[in-house]
Structures are given as structure tokens and as C-alpha cells.
Amino acid sequence: MATKTAPINMRVEPSVRNIIDAAANLLKVDRSVFIQQAALHEAHKVIASQRDFALDEQALAAFEQALDAEAAVDKGMVELMNRKSPWE
């Protein structure tokens, strides 16, 4: 079964296209493959930067301590949860 592809169209200045083509030629791939690989690489970096993070030992210890700490009681939240709904 053939895999369907989805088109992505864009317009760029000829000078930008020429630089992309030069880089693609150096890697011996066509323009579409080059753009797809570059965009996918950048997308992975962006997603990782929002999901993954590194901490040194001191920062990790502080982070774990904050996670293990007893949650603070928010009086306003307790009041809100104990309040009757307007429709009751």
C-alpha cells in the first residue's frame, strides 16, 4: 500500500531558493528532501526544548525537594470548592 503525502507550498525569494539548492546539492538530495529534513530537524529541536530540560545536581535536589514538599493550602481555593454552585 502506497503512503500518501501531503503537499506543503511556500514562496521564497530567488536568492533564498539558490542557497537552499546549493546546500541540497552539497548533500546530494533534492530541494524537497533538504527542506523536509531541515524543517523536521528544527521541529524536533523546538519540541525537545519545551519538553526536556537538564539540571545540575544542586538544581535537581531543589527540584525534587519542591516536588516532595507538602502542597500549600490556598484558603481561597478551599472556599471556592466549598461554595454552593449558583444553580444549586
Biopython code that builds the backbone (N, CA, C, O; Angstrom):
import numpy as np
from Bio.PDB.StructureBuilder import StructureBuilder

atoms = [
    (1, "MET", "N", (0.840, -1.176, 0.000)),
    (1, "MET", "CA", (0.000, 0.000, 0.000)),
    (1, "MET", "C", (0.891, 1.249, 0.000)),
    (1, "MET", "O", (1.794, 1.370, 0.828)),
    (2, "ALA", "N", (0.642, 2.143, -0.900)),
    (2, "ALA", "CA", (1.451, 3.350, -1.034)),
    (2, "ALA", "C", (1.115, 4.346, 0.079)),
    (2, "ALA", "O", (-0.039, 4.484, 0.483)),
    (3, "THR", "N", (2.140, 5.029, 0.557)),
    (3, "THR", "CA", (1.949, 6.056, 1.566)),
    (3, "THR", "C", (1.589, 7.357, 0.881)),
    (3, "THR", "O", (2.275, 7.792, -0.044)),
    (4, "LYS", "N", (0.514, 7.976, 1.335)),
    (4, "LYS", "CA", (0.113, 9.257, 0.761)),
    (4, "LYS", "C", (0.976, 10.360, 1.348)),
    (4, "LYS", "O", (1.402, 10.286, 2.501)),
    (5, "THR", "N", (1.224, 11.368, 0.556)),
    (5, "THR", "CA", (1.986, 12.516, 1.024)),
    (5, "THR", "C", (1.078, 13.739, 1.038)),
    (5, "THR", "O", (0.075, 13.799, 0.327)),
    (6, "ALA", "N", (1.450, 14.704, 1.857)),
    (6, "ALA", "CA", (0.685, 15.945, 1.959)),
    (6, "ALA", "C", (1.546, 17.085, 1.428)),
    (6, "ALA", "O", (2.697, 17.227, 1.842)),
    (7, "PRO", "N", (1.019, 17.891, 0.529)),
    (7, "PRO", "CA", (1.826, 18.992, -0.020)),
    (7, "PRO", "C", (1.991, 20.131, 0.977)),
    (7, "PRO", "O", (1.093, 20.427, 1.764)),
    (8, "ILE", "N", (3.143, 20.754, 0.924)),
    (8, "ILE", "CA", (3.416, 21.988, 1.656)),
    (8, "ILE", "C", (3.995, 22.945, 0.623)),
    (8, "ILE", "O", (5.046, 22.680, 0.039)),
    (9, "ASN", "N", (3.314, 24.042, 0.405)),
    (9, "ASN", "CA", (3.759, 25.000, -0.606)),
    (9, "ASN", "C", (4.242, 26.273, 0.067)),
    (9, "ASN", "O", (3.691, 26.698, 1.083)),
    (10, "MET", "N", (5.263, 26.872, -0.497)),
    (10, "MET", "CA", (5.762, 28.137, 0.028)),
    (10, "MET", "C", (6.417, 28.931, -1.087)),
    (10, "MET", "O", (6.861, 28.386, -2.098)),
    (11, "ARG", "N", (6.464, 30.233, -0.870)),
    (11, "ARG", "CA", (7.148, 31.106, -1.820)),
    (11, "ARG", "C", (8.342, 31.720, -1.099)),
    (11, "ARG", "O", (8.246, 32.150, 0.051)),
    (12, "VAL", "N", (9.465, 31.747, -1.803)),
    (12, "VAL", "CA", (10.676, 32.354, -1.251)),
    (12, "VAL", "C", (11.337, 33.209, -2.333)),
    (12, "VAL", "O", (11.086, 33.040, -3.526)),
    (13, "GLU", "N", (12.164, 34.102, -1.892)),
    (13, "GLU", "CA", (12.948, 34.912, -2.825)),
    (13, "GLU", "C", (13.899, 33.994, -3.597)),
    (13, "GLU", "O", (14.358, 32.987, -3.058)),
    (14, "PRO", "N", (14.194, 34.332, -4.841)),
    (14, "PRO", "CA", (15.130, 33.503, -5.618)),
    (14, "PRO", "C", (16.482, 33.313, -4.916)),
    (14, "PRO", "O", (17.086, 32.246, -5.021)),
    (15, "SER", "N", (16.953, 34.328, -4.211)),
    (15, "SER", "CA", (18.242, 34.191, -3.523)),
    (15, "SER", "C", (18.175, 33.129, -2.424)),
    (15, "SER", "O", (19.144, 32.404, -2.198)),
    (16, "VAL", "N", (17.037, 33.039, -1.747)),
    (16, "VAL", "CA", (16.860, 32.011, -0.709)),
    (16, "VAL", "C", (16.817, 30.633, -1.367)),
    (16, "VAL", "O", (17.462, 29.697, -0.893)),
    (17, "ARG", "N", (16.062, 30.508, -2.454)),
    (17, "ARG", "CA", (15.984, 29.236, -3.170)),
    (17, "ARG", "C", (17.372, 28.800, -3.639)),
    (17, "ARG", "O", (17.710, 27.618, -3.568)),
    (18, "ASN", "N", (18.176, 29.755, -4.120)),
    (18, "ASN", "CA", (19.509, 29.418, -4.612)),
    (18, "ASN", "C", (20.396, 28.879, -3.495)),
    (18, "ASN", "O", (21.165, 27.941, -3.709)),
    (19, "ILE", "N", (20.295, 29.462, -2.315)),
    (19, "ILE", "CA", (21.098, 28.979, -1.175)),
    (19, "ILE", "C", (20.633, 27.578, -0.771)),
    (19, "ILE", "O", (21.454, 26.696, -0.520)),
    (20, "ILE", "N", (19.316, 27.377, -0.708)),
    (20, "ILE", "CA", (18.781, 26.060, -0.374)),
    (20, "ILE", "C", (19.225, 25.027, -1.410)),
    (20, "ILE", "O", (19.639, 23.925, -1.053)),
    (21, "ASP", "N", (19.139, 25.383, -2.682)),
    (21, "ASP", "CA", (19.559, 24.464, -3.738)),
    (21, "ASP", "C", (21.049, 24.128, -3.626)),
    (21, "ASP", "O", (21.444, 22.979, -3.823)),
    (22, "ALA", "N", (21.868, 25.126, -3.312)),
    (22, "ALA", "CA", (23.312, 24.882, -3.180)),
    (22, "ALA", "C", (23.588, 23.900, -2.043)),
    (22, "ALA", "O", (24.398, 22.985, -2.186)),
    (23, "ALA", "N", (22.912, 24.098, -0.919)),
    (23, "ALA", "CA", (23.104, 23.197, 0.217)),
    (23, "ALA", "C", (22.586, 21.794, -0.115)),
    (23, "ALA", "O", (23.232, 20.801, 0.218)),
    (24, "ALA", "N", (21.437, 21.711, -0.761)),
    (24, "ALA", "CA", (20.878, 20.410, -1.139)),
    (24, "ALA", "C", (21.820, 19.675, -2.085)),
    (24, "ALA", "O", (22.024, 18.468, -1.954)),
    (25, "ASN", "N", (22.391, 20.403, -3.037)),
    (25, "ASN", "CA", (23.338, 19.790, -3.974)),
    (25, "ASN", "C", (24.573, 19.255, -3.261)),
    (25, "ASN", "O", (25.091, 18.198, -3.621)),
    (26, "LEU", "N", (25.042, 19.977, -2.256)),
    (26, "LEU", "CA", (26.198, 19.502, -1.492)),
    (26, "LEU", "C", (25.896, 18.182, -0.785)),
    (26, "LEU", "O", (26.771, 17.328, -0.645)),
    (27, "LEU", "N", (24.652, 18.025, -0.345)),
    (27, "LEU", "CA", (24.256, 16.786, 0.332)),
    (27, "LEU", "C", (23.730, 15.736, -0.642)),
    (27, "LEU", "O", (23.370, 14.631, -0.236)),
    (28, "LYS", "N", (23.688, 16.085, -1.928)),
    (28, "LYS", "CA", (23.225, 15.187, -2.985)),
    (28, "LYS", "C", (21.779, 14.720, -2.749)),
    (28, "LYS", "O", (21.451, 13.543, -2.904)),
    (29, "VAL", "N", (20.931, 15.683, -2.370)),
    (29, "VAL", "CA", (19.489, 15.428, -2.240)),
    (29, "VAL", "C", (18.757, 16.532, -2.992)),
    (29, "VAL", "O", (19.335, 17.575, -3.301)),
    (30, "ASP", "N", (17.485, 16.296, -3.283)),
    (30, "ASP", "CA", (16.751, 17.356, -3.971)),
    (30, "ASP", "C", (16.234, 18.394, -2.965)),
    (30, "ASP", "O", (16.290, 18.188, -1.753)),
    (31, "ARG", "N", (15.741, 19.489, -3.491)),
    (31, "ARG", "CA", (15.297, 20.614, -2.673)),
    (31, "ARG", "C", (14.237, 20.187, -1.655)),
    (31, "ARG", "O", (14.306, 20.562, -0.485)),
    (32, "SER", "N", (13.260, 19.405, -2.107)),
    (32, "SER", "CA", (12.177, 18.978, -1.212)),
    (32, "SER", "C", (12.702, 18.159, -0.047)),
    (32, "SER", "O", (12.305, 18.373, 1.098)),
    (33, "VAL", "N", (13.587, 17.229, -0.336)),
    (33, "VAL", "CA", (14.163, 16.391, 0.724)),
    (33, "VAL", "C", (14.960, 17.262, 1.688)),
    (33, "VAL", "O", (14.855, 17.103, 2.904)),
    (34, "PHE", "N", (15.750, 18.176, 1.153)),
    (34, "PHE", "CA", (16.556, 19.049, 2.010)),
    (34, "PHE", "C", (15.668, 19.881, 2.940)),
    (34, "PHE", "O", (15.923, 19.962, 4.141)),
    (35, "ILE", "N", (14.625, 20.497, 2.377)),
    (35, "ILE", "CA", (13.735, 21.336, 3.173)),
    (35, "ILE", "C", (13.009, 20.487, 4.214)),
    (35, "ILE", "O", (12.869, 20.903, 5.364)),
    (36, "GLN", "N", (12.553, 19.311, 3.822)),
    (36, "GLN", "CA", (11.856, 18.436, 4.756)),
    (36, "GLN", "C", (12.774, 18.033, 5.908)),
    (36, "GLN", "O", (12.358, 18.075, 7.066)),
    (37, "GLN", "N", (14.007, 17.645, 5.612)),
    (37, "GLN", "CA", (14.945, 17.237, 6.658)),
    (37, "GLN", "C", (15.269, 18.405, 7.586)),
    (37, "GLN", "O", (15.316, 18.237, 8.805)),
    (38, "ALA", "N", (15.493, 19.587, 7.013)),
    (38, "ALA", "CA", (15.814, 20.756, 7.824)),
    (38, "ALA", "C", (14.643, 21.152, 8.718)),
    (38, "ALA", "O", (14.833, 21.463, 9.894)),
    (39, "ALA", "N", (13.441, 21.142, 8.166)),
    (39, "ALA", "CA", (12.263, 21.510, 8.938)),
    (39, "ALA", "C", (11.993, 20.482, 10.033)),
    (39, "ALA", "O", (11.651, 20.852, 11.157)),
    (40, "LEU", "N", (12.141, 19.209, 9.720)),
    (40, "LEU", "CA", (11.920, 18.163, 10.706)),
    (40, "LEU", "C", (12.939, 18.245, 11.835)),
    (40, "LEU", "O", (12.591, 18.080, 13.005)),
    (41, "HIS", "N", (14.201, 18.501, 11.485)),
    (41, "HIS", "CA", (15.249, 18.657, 12.495)),
    (41, "HIS", "C", (14.916, 19.820, 13.432)),
    (41, "HIS", "O", (15.017, 19.684, 14.651)),
    (42, "GLU", "N", (14.527, 20.945, 12.874)),
    (42, "GLU", "CA", (14.186, 22.122, 13.670)),
    (42, "GLU", "C", (12.950, 21.860, 14.527)),
    (42, "GLU", "O", (12.891, 22.287, 15.680)),
    (43, "ALA", "N", (11.973, 21.166, 13.973)),
    (43, "ALA", "CA", (10.763, 20.847, 14.735)),
    (43, "ALA", "C", (11.098, 19.980, 15.945)),
    (43, "ALA", "O", (10.575, 20.205, 17.036)),
    (44, "HIS", "N", (11.967, 18.992, 15.754)),
    (44, "HIS", "CA", (12.384, 18.150, 16.883)),
    (44, "HIS", "C", (13.092, 18.981, 17.950)),
    (44, "HIS", "O", (12.868, 18.774, 19.142)),
    (45, "LYS", "N", (13.939, 19.914, 17.538)),
    (45, "LYS", "CA", (14.640, 20.774, 18.500)),
    (45, "LYS", "C", (13.656, 21.618, 19.300)),
    (45, "LYS", "O", (13.782, 21.731, 20.519)),
    (46, "VAL", "N", (12.689, 22.204, 18.628)),
    (46, "VAL", "CA", (11.703, 23.050, 19.309)),
    (46, "VAL", "C", (10.902, 22.231, 20.312)),
    (46, "VAL", "O", (10.707, 22.654, 21.451)),
    (47, "ILE", "N", (10.436, 21.059, 19.888)),
    (47, "ILE", "CA", (9.651, 20.213, 20.784)),
    (47, "ILE", "C", (10.494, 19.780, 21.983)),
    (47, "ILE", "O", (10.016, 19.813, 23.116)),
    (48, "ALA", "N", (11.733, 19.379, 21.745)),
    (48, "ALA", "CA", (12.606, 18.958, 22.843)),
    (48, "ALA", "C", (12.877, 20.104, 23.808)),
    (48, "ALA", "O", (12.954, 19.888, 25.018)),
    (49, "SER", "N", (13.021, 21.307, 23.295)),
    (49, "SER", "CA", (13.315, 22.449, 24.175)),
    (49, "SER", "C", (12.141, 22.771, 25.083)),
    (49, "SER", "O", (12.325, 23.373, 26.141)),
    (50, "GLN", "N", (10.941, 22.379, 24.689)),
    (50, "GLN", "CA", (9.764, 22.624, 25.510)),
    (50, "GLN", "C", (9.449, 21.447, 26.432)),
    (50, "GLN", "O", (8.663, 21.585, 27.369)),
    (51, "ARG", "N", (10.053, 20.301, 26.171)),
    (51, "ARG", "CA", (9.722, 19.091, 26.909)),
    (51, "ARG", "C", (10.863, 18.615, 27.801)),
    (51, "ARG", "O", (10.626, 18.185, 28.930)),
    (52, "ASP", "N", (12.078, 18.686, 27.316)),
    (52, "ASP", "CA", (13.237, 18.167, 28.030)),
    (52, "ASP", "C", (14.035, 19.307, 28.653)),
    (52, "ASP", "O", (14.135, 20.394, 28.085)),
    (53, "PHE", "N", (14.599, 19.044, 29.825)),
    (53, "PHE", "CA", (15.483, 20.029, 30.424)),
    (53, "PHE", "C", (16.523, 19.304, 31.273)),
    (53, "PHE", "O", (16.287, 18.193, 31.747)),
    (54, "ALA", "N", (17.648, 19.930, 31.455)),
    (54, "ALA", "CA", (18.746, 19.338, 32.218)),
    (54, "ALA", "C", (19.027, 20.197, 33.443)),
    (54, "ALA", "O", (18.983, 21.426, 33.383)),
    (55, "LEU", "N", (19.316, 19.529, 34.554)),
    (55, "LEU", "CA", (19.624, 20.231, 35.790)),
    (55, "LEU", "C", (20.928, 19.699, 36.361)),
    (55, "LEU", "O", (21.230, 18.512, 36.241)),
    (56, "ASP", "N", (21.702, 20.587, 36.985)),
    (56, "ASP", "CA", (22.881, 20.110, 37.699)),
    (56, "ASP", "C", (22.402, 19.467, 39.009)),
    (56, "ASP", "O", (21.212, 19.520, 39.319)),
    (57, "GLU", "N", (23.317, 18.862, 39.778)),
    (57, "GLU", "CA", (22.933, 18.119, 40.981)),
    (57, "GLU", "C", (22.205, 18.990, 41.999)),
    (57, "GLU", "O", (21.222, 18.557, 42.599)),
    (58, "GLN", "N", (22.683, 20.213, 42.194)),
    (58, "GLN", "CA", (22.077, 21.109, 43.175)),
    (58, "GLN", "C", (20.654, 21.505, 42.739)),
    (58, "GLN", "O", (19.727, 21.500, 43.549)),
    (59, "ALA", "N", (20.495, 21.843, 41.472)),
    (59, "ALA", "CA", (19.179, 22.223, 40.969)),
    (59, "ALA", "C", (18.221, 21.032, 40.989)),
    (59, "ALA", "O", (17.036, 21.194, 41.282)),
    (60, "LEU", "N", (18.733, 19.830, 40.676)),
    (60, "LEU", "CA", (17.897, 18.634, 40.711)),
    (60, "LEU", "C", (17.422, 18.359, 42.131)),
    (60, "LEU", "O", (16.258, 18.019, 42.345)),
    (61, "ALA", "N", (18.314, 18.504, 43.096)),
    (61, "ALA", "CA", (17.931, 18.286, 44.502)),
    (61, "ALA", "C", (16.839, 19.275, 44.914)),
    (61, "ALA", "O", (15.883, 18.893, 45.588)),
    (62, "ALA", "N", (16.975, 20.540, 44.517)),
    (62, "ALA", "CA", (15.964, 21.553, 44.846)),
    (62, "ALA", "C", (14.642, 21.230, 44.152)),
    (62, "ALA", "O", (13.573, 21.401, 44.739)),
    (63, "PHE", "N", (14.712, 20.774, 42.927)),
    (63, "PHE", "CA", (13.509, 20.413, 42.176)),
    (63, "PHE", "C", (12.791, 19.247, 42.854)),
    (63, "PHE", "O", (11.574, 19.285, 43.031)),
    (64, "GLU", "N", (13.543, 18.210, 43.233)),
    (64, "GLU", "CA", (12.946, 17.051, 43.896)),
    (64, "GLU", "C", (12.365, 17.427, 45.250)),
    (64, "GLU", "O", (11.323, 16.905, 45.647)),
    (65, "GLN", "N", (13.032, 18.331, 45.963)),
    (65, "GLN", "CA", (12.531, 18.796, 47.258)),
    (65, "GLN", "C", (11.200, 19.531, 47.070)),
    (65, "GLN", "O", (10.272, 19.351, 47.859)),
    (66, "ALA", "N", (11.111, 20.340, 46.047)),
    (66, "ALA", "CA", (9.866, 21.062, 45.774)),
    (66, "ALA", "C", (8.747, 20.092, 45.414)),
    (66, "ALA", "O", (7.599, 20.298, 45.807)),
    (67, "LEU", "N", (9.071, 19.033, 44.666)),
    (67, "LEU", "CA", (8.061, 18.038, 44.315)),
    (67, "LEU", "C", (7.580, 17.254, 45.532)),
    (67, "LEU", "O", (6.407, 16.893, 45.622)),
    (68, "ASP", "N", (8.490, 16.993, 46.462)),
    (68, "ASP", "CA", (8.164, 16.193, 47.646)),
    (68, "ASP", "C", (7.499, 17.012, 48.746)),
    (68, "ASP", "O", (6.915, 16.446, 49.670)),
    (69, "ALA", "N", (7.580, 18.330, 48.658)),
    (69, "ALA", "CA", (7.039, 19.194, 49.715)),
    (69, "ALA", "C", (5.519, 19.091, 49.766)),
    (69, "ALA", "O", (4.856, 18.869, 48.753)),
    (70, "GLU", "N", (4.992, 19.259, 50.965)),
    (70, "GLU", "CA", (3.542, 19.277, 51.163)),
    (70, "GLU", "C", (2.964, 20.474, 50.414)),
    (70, "GLU", "O", (3.514, 21.575, 50.452)),
    (71, "ALA", "N", (1.867, 20.242, 49.749)),
    (71, "ALA", "CA", (1.224, 21.323, 48.999)),
    (71, "ALA", "C", (0.673, 22.368, 49.973)),
    (71, "ALA", "O", (0.117, 22.031, 51.018)),
    (72, "ALA", "N", (0.839, 23.631, 49.611)),
    (72, "ALA", "CA", (0.319, 24.720, 50.445)),
    (72, "ALA", "C", (-1.197, 24.789, 50.288)),
    (72, "ALA", "O", (-1.733, 24.579, 49.200)),
    (73, "VAL", "N", (-1.870, 25.084, 51.387)),
    (73, "VAL", "CA", (-3.323, 25.221, 51.350)),
    (73, "VAL", "C", (-3.659, 26.634, 50.897)),
    (73, "VAL", "O", (-3.191, 27.615, 51.475)),
    (74, "ASP", "N", (-4.472, 26.722, 49.863)),
    (74, "ASP", "CA", (-4.921, 28.015, 49.351)),
    (74, "ASP", "C", (-6.327, 28.245, 49.893)),
    (74, "ASP", "O", (-7.282, 27.606, 49.452)),
    (75, "LYS", "N", (-6.451, 29.171, 50.863)),
    (75, "LYS", "CA", (-7.741, 29.409, 51.522)),
    (75, "LYS", "C", (-8.823, 29.788, 50.516)),
    (75, "LYS", "O", (-9.969, 29.359, 50.647)),
    (76, "GLY", "N", (-8.467, 30.584, 49.522)),
    (76, "GLY", "CA", (-9.430, 30.979, 48.509)),
    (76, "GLY", "C", (-9.946, 29.792, 47.714)),
    (76, "GLY", "O", (-11.128, 29.730, 47.377)),
    (77, "MET", "N", (-9.060, 28.850, 47.413)),
    (77, "MET", "CA", (-9.465, 27.655, 46.666)),
    (77, "MET", "C", (-10.367, 26.771, 47.526)),
    (77, "MET", "O", (-11.358, 26.229, 47.036)),
    (78, "VAL", "N", (-10.025, 26.626, 48.807)),
    (78, "VAL", "CA", (-10.857, 25.834, 49.707)),
    (78, "VAL", "C", (-12.254, 26.447, 49.791)),
    (78, "VAL", "O", (-13.256, 25.733, 49.738)),
    (79, "GLU", "N", (-12.316, 27.768, 49.922)),
    (79, "GLU", "CA", (-13.604, 28.465, 49.978)),
    (79, "GLU", "C", (-14.402, 28.253, 48.684)),
    (79, "GLU", "O", (-15.603, 27.989, 48.725)),
    (80, "LEU", "N", (-13.741, 28.370, 47.568)),
    (80, "LEU", "CA", (-14.406, 28.173, 46.280)),
    (80, "LEU", "C", (-14.988, 26.773, 46.164)),
    (80, "LEU", "O", (-16.121, 26.605, 45.714)),
    (81, "MET", "N", (-14.230, 25.780, 46.562)),
    (81, "MET", "CA", (-14.697, 24.397, 46.439)),
    (81, "MET", "C", (-15.832, 24.067, 47.405)),
    (81, "MET", "O", (-16.629, 23.164, 47.150)),
    (82, "ASN", "N", (-15.902, 24.795, 48.505)),
    (82, "ASN", "CA", (-16.958, 24.555, 49.490)),
    (82, "ASN", "C", (-18.202, 25.388, 49.204)),
    (82, "ASN", "O", (-19.230, 25.174, 49.846)),
    (83, "ARG", "N", (-18.149, 26.316, 48.280)),
    (83, "ARG", "CA", (-19.267, 27.196, 47.946)),
    (83, "ARG", "C", (-20.275, 26.439, 47.098)),
    (83, "ARG", "O", (-19.907, 25.625, 46.252)),
    (84, "LYS", "N", (-21.549, 26.716, 47.336)),
    (84, "LYS", "CA", (-22.595, 26.110, 46.508)),
    (84, "LYS", "C", (-22.575, 26.729, 45.124)),
    (84, "LYS", "O", (-22.291, 27.916, 44.967)),
    (85, "SER", "N", (-22.873, 25.929, 44.137)),
    (85, "SER", "CA", (-22.977, 26.424, 42.765)),
    (85, "SER", "C", (-24.208, 27.311, 42.635)),
    (85, "SER", "O", (-25.192, 27.092, 43.341)),
    (86, "PRO", "N", (-24.181, 28.302, 41.756)),
    (86, "PRO", "CA", (-25.335, 29.190, 41.608)),
    (86, "PRO", "C", (-26.614, 28.465, 41.213)),
    (86, "PRO", "O", (-27.707, 28.930, 41.538)),
    (87, "TRP", "N", (-26.502, 27.341, 40.521)),
    (87, "TRP", "CA", (-27.684, 26.621, 40.077)),
    (87, "TRP", "C", (-28.219, 25.641, 41.124)),
    (87, "TRP", "O", (-29.250, 25.005, 40.909)),
    (88, "GLU", "N", (-27.512, 25.519, 42.268)),
    (88, "GLU", "CA", (-27.984, 24.598, 43.313)),
    (88, "GLU", "C", (-28.960, 25.308, 44.244)),
    (88, "GLU", "O", (-29.467, 24.700, 45.187)),
]
sb = StructureBuilder()
sb.init_structure("model")
sb.init_model(0)
sb.init_chain("A")
sb.init_seg("    ")
for serial, (resi, resn, name, xyz) in enumerate(atoms, 1):
    if name == "N":
        sb.init_residue(resn, " ", resi, " ")
    sb.init_atom(name, np.array(xyz, "f"), 0.0, 1.0, " ", f" {name:<3s}", serial, name[0])
structure = sb.get_structure()
